[in-house]
Amino acid sequence: MGSIIQLDRLRKTFPGGVTAVDDVSLEIEEGEYVTLLGPSGCGKTTVLRMVAGFESPNNGSIRLAGEDVTELPPYRRQVNMVFQDYALFPHMSVSQNVGYGLRIAGVPKSEIADQVRKALDLVELTSKADRRPNELSGGERQRVALSRAIIRQPKVLLLDEPLSALDANLRENMRVELRHLHQRLGLTFVMVTHDQTEALVMSDRVVVMEQGRVAQIGTPSDLYDHPASTYVASFIGVSNVLTGHVVKSHGEEITINYGAEHMTAVRNGHAYSDGDPVCMTIRPEKASLLANPKSAGKKANLLKGTVREVLFQGSIARASIDLASGDTFIVDLFLPNTSAQSDLPQHGSAVTVAVEPHNVNTFAAEGGS
Amino acid sequence: MVTIDQSDNIAAGTRRPLMDRIAERSGSDFLITLAGCVLAFLYLPIAVLIIFSFNESRTLTLPLQGFTLDWYSKMFSNADLLAAIGNSLYVATFAVSLTLVIGIPAAFALDRLSFPGKTVFRRLILMPIALPGVITGISMLNLFRVVGFNLSLETVILGHATALLAVTVTQIYARLQRLPRSMEEASADLGASPIQTFFFVTLPNIKAAIVGTALICFTLSFDEIPVTFFLTGRDNTLPMYIWSTLRRGITPEINAVGTIIILVSVVLIVFSVWLLHEPKKD
């Protein structure tokens, strides 16, 4: 399996001086489902549009299946796109929309009709083949856009915020449907979204972008368990972020001075020297609250604090703890057998937070803070 | 319970102060009268013109003296009049063609390209709308004198096309602005060259706007006097002919021509409004 898309040091500056994409390099394997994730204005859509050919980079190159397509116009590239607003042709019926790509390619009419039927079948829209786009619901339009984009069997399918125009229920269904479609077709999918859940649920790999640059690339669980910066940690899920200094490294473990305490973390591929400032991120569900510090595991890090508030959320309760260091620490308490609120820690009570070393993710602190 | 509720309502109705209801009533009466006056102001003259075109009497005085179609048959045997109608059709047809040929690319340029001085370009194109026809007429007359053109129907065509350019560009540009660019991108994405995209996607979506604009421009050119007045040679267009015969007094024959012009204009305008009307928003 070679890589199907190779982006090499892409840079795009718009007239007016805004650099939307700054030195982005990325390799995407054939058959992968890759998501570009980031807030609006982070350059993710511009990257997608450069792959499609709607924008040309000021610098860098785009290779598609080994061929340099940087200078090719969109209609010469074997990629197809599902647009955020679907961009269906209002003057054509559903089947004319879906068959447009084949008609342009000069495919004989009977074969077009055949393939259109198959493509509409795939998205369960055969009964609406003669409707106009404005007679369809949002979800149906989205599926028309999908089948129009896959009918030419592109090497890569680009999806620009494909679910953003749908309402919440439909969006959840379509997440699963898109994932299934990806498995069935075996095409490479590249999607852009600002929705972290969407990215985590649907993709094989996620590219988190920040201000035109790649902040981190990894599998959803990589990004969740081992974020490489505060930005990624806070963009995906909820994290406790603590800063300290490396005191000592020994083998796979490092000891970090945090406030008045010493904490142990797993190195996880990072190299630190003694005295380096370091950030620790800990997910709320990977810490626990102990009434009695003695009951903790041998290696667990223990942080003393007092309960500020506990929010009951059904299957879990989220506790905010004021640590001795002054930071606030969030712990999720699982309530498998009891939902009695009286069992939850009370405001003001002294507790100990316990975190196993392998649940402490570290990275070099940015700047001084 | 129910009966009590009802009596309550009735009581509330009668309890409302009488003066309030009178004021409300006369207020809406006043508005209806006002609206009626406005309509009368606009359409009474036209109604008079149509009615007198069927009136037997030669003079335009009441009372009416019986129904006749004489004025219409007279009109169709008047060679000068028919020539003027022919000239007007000739001018309108070519003025509209010329303004479309220049206006459509200009609208595309405004919508698609970014070039230095674009705002100035747009303002300059739209200016003739605000400019009185007299000014357009005089300035073009001067220009043709300087260049050495002889005045003819062709110079009138140039004048009309110039004056109508503002209308054309505004209408087509407005349509292009509402056309999502992603639609053309989708076409390119699906393998269509720019020319294919233009004919398969762009043109079908702006076709109605083009035809509608052409119809509006046609009626505007057909009725035009100020620019024509300055730029025509020996040949007269219809409005010019009517105007020149009016100096010898209004004849019912003119009323007949007027009635026919009104009829044709209304049909064209209704048709163009229908074409320019957006299809149901999706």
Interface residues (C-beta under 8 A of the other chain):
Chain A: P15 A52 G53 F54 P73 P74 Y75 V79 N80 M81 F83 Q84 D85 A87 L88 F89 P90 H91 Y100 G101 I104 A105 P133 N134 R148 A149 R152
Chain B: S114 P180 S182 M183 E185 A186 S187 A188 D189 L190 G191 A192 S193 Q196 F200 V201 P204 N205 P279 K280 K281 D282
